[in-house]
Amino acid sequence: MGSDAELLRSIAAGDATALRLLYERHSGGLFGYLHRLAGDRMVAEEILQDTMLAVWQSAGSFEGRARVTTWLFGIARRQAHNRLRLRAGPAPTETTDRPDASTGPEELAIAAAGGTPVAAAIDRLPGHHRDVIALVFVAGLPLADVADVLGIPVGTVKSRLFHARAAVAAALAAQEVPE
């Protein structure tokens, strides 16, 4: 199968099988992240397809300065923001999400939180805090990769994560919901 970087080189050369393999490796994490951003399963699927089309078109521009995973999430984030900026109105929340089998307890909790006080508290966070929450807990990226995707220092990621967790905890405490 090859490494992700080898797959990108093959995609740049026009190998559709390599794109399929890259999709199979990363679609679960990308979809979870996009679903958290979009709040709608169908929109997240559309953005994921837009992301893979952008990967197909720009694989040759990958310079290897970041990990492939970081590069993919950066593309997904840009595609999501482009799509969501055009959409009018609030995104509905759907509770039928199937978390990726490789997720841990925190990711499962957030994925299962649709329509709960936790999801409502997360949805009320500023966008920059929601981005960090989604990349860390839904996509499962390490803090250094989150920093690369967002183009901010790791310290800022840590700070945003701390403040996001505190805000969610405060919102839950105000509602007397167990954390």
SULCOR-V462488 format. One record per pair of residues at least 6 apart in sequence whose C-alpha atoms are under 6 Angstrom apart, sorted by the first residue. I is the first residue (numbers start at 1). GAP is how many residues later the second one is. D is the distance in Angstrom with one decimal. If there is no record, write none. Layout:
i:I gap:GAP d:D
i:I gap:GAP d:D
This chain:
i:7 gap:11 d:5.3
i:8 gap:51 d:5.5
i:11 gap:7 d:5.7
i:11 gap:8 d:5.8
i:12 gap:47 d:4.9
i:12 gap:48 d:4.7
i:28 gap:72 d:5.5
i:29 gap:110 d:4.7
i:32 gap:106 d:5.8
i:33 gap:101 d:5.5
i:33 gap:105 d:5.6
i:33 gap:106 d:5.3
i:34 gap:10 d:5.1
i:35 gap:6 d:5.8
i:35 gap:9 d:4.9
i:38 gap:6 d:5.9
i:39 gap:52 d:5.4
i:39 gap:53 d:5.9
i:39 gap:54 d:5.1
i:40 gap:52 d:6.0
i:40 gap:53 d:6.0
i:47 gap:33 d:5.9
i:51 gap:25 d:5.3
i:70 gap:75 d:5.7
i:70 gap:79 d:5.7
i:74 gap:75 d:4.9
i:95 gap:19 d:4.9
i:107 gap:30 d:4.8
i:107 gap:31 d:4.9
i:113 gap:6 d:5.1
i:121 gap:47 d:5.4
i:129 gap:31 d:5.7
i:129 gap:35 d:5.6
i:135 gap:6 d:5.8
i:144 gap:10 d:5.8
i:147 gap:6 d:5.6
i:147 gap:7 d:5.2
